[in-house]
């Protein structure tokens, strides 16, 4: 099955700086890559996703890039704010089955 | 808010007991997936239901079972509870329409087995 790895485990950034989280996946059949933000005591919240037919997608301060050849994808958060502090999960899914394989998560801490 | 609701929010059970967790999916969503999230880990896929039938299963034993109802709500049942079953149980609803679509999660049920 799909194996998703996520690095680094913890990331501390100064408010206003950028944060980058990288993930790798193993299954070449995977073609859908969502990112989730999870705050303490809450369920994961979908923040952005990308499909394998595009290499980059942006939504305001958040962007995701995908390199299918290298089987890795990254989340970029610019102009970080304290409310960006949370655990971020990357995930991957093969065509049509909506079954997500998650990474272990990254704790992002934005220091005011 | 995702429109996905789970009940109860917290639950404490004794080893060997059985538990039923419930999930109401987002309006219009016909697929429900269940995940187990251990402390400090990412969610692990348990199984998925589509049109009231199990449609894929992760690496979980048969004592984990489920149901989906005509209104697309769902239940997760766990028999013979073990201490390692203590985790956050998440359900996610989505629309199955020929390709991967966004999955929206509920807030989860925190199960503690003592």
HADDOCK unambig.tbl for C-alpha pairs under 7 A between the chains (distance, minus, plus):
assign (segid A and resid 32 and name CA) (segid B and resid 100 and name CA) 6.52 0.50 0.50
assign (segid A and resid 42 and name CA) (segid B and resid 107 and name CA) 4.95 0.50 0.50
assign (segid A and resid 43 and name CA) (segid B and resid 105 and name CA) 5.94 0.50 0.50
assign (segid A and resid 43 and name CA) (segid B and resid 106 and name CA) 5.60 0.50 0.50
assign (segid A and resid 43 and name CA) (segid B and resid 107 and name CA) 4.06 0.50 0.50
assign (segid A and resid 43 and name CA) (segid B and resid 108 and name CA) 5.79 0.50 0.50
assign (segid A and resid 44 and name CA) (segid B and resid 105 and name CA) 6.03 0.50 0.50
assign (segid A and resid 45 and name CA) (segid B and resid 105 and name CA) 6.77 0.50 0.50
assign (segid A and resid 46 and name CA) (segid B and resid 104 and name CA) 6.78 0.50 0.50
assign (segid A and resid 95 and name CA) (segid B and resid 99 and name CA) 5.77 0.50 0.50
assign (segid A and resid 95 and name CA) (segid B and resid 100 and name CA) 6.05 0.50 0.50
assign (segid A and resid 96 and name CA) (segid B and resid 98 and name CA) 5.65 0.50 0.50
assign (segid A and resid 96 and name CA) (segid B and resid 99 and name CA) 3.84 0.50 0.50
assign (segid A and resid 96 and name CA) (segid B and resid 100 and name CA) 4.67 0.50 0.50
assign (segid A and resid 97 and name CA) (segid B and resid 100 and name CA) 6.34 0.50 0.50
assign (segid A and resid 98 and name CA) (segid B and resid 100 and name CA) 5.14 0.50 0.50
assign (segid A and resid 98 and name CA) (segid B and resid 101 and name CA) 6.68 0.50 0.50
assign (segid A and resid 99 and name CA) (segid B and resid 45 and name CA) 6.99 0.50 0.50
assign (segid A and resid 100 and name CA) (segid B and resid 45 and name CA) 6.82 0.50 0.50
assign (segid A and resid 101 and name CA) (segid B and resid 44 and name CA) 6.98 0.50 0.50
assign (segid A and resid 102 and name CA) (segid B and resid 42 and name CA) 5.59 0.50 0.50
assign (segid A and resid 102 and name CA) (segid B and resid 43 and name CA) 6.15 0.50 0.50
assign (segid A and resid 103 and name CA) (segid B and resid 42 and name CA) 5.71 0.50 0.50
assign (segid A and resid 104 and name CA) (segid B and resid 41 and name CA) 4.98 0.50 0.50
assign (segid A and resid 104 and name CA) (segid B and resid 42 and name CA) 4.42 0.50 0.50
assign (segid A and resid 105 and name CA) (segid B and resid 41 and name CA) 6.78 0.50 0.50
assign (segid A and resid 105 and name CA) (segid B and resid 42 and name CA) 5.96 0.50 0.50
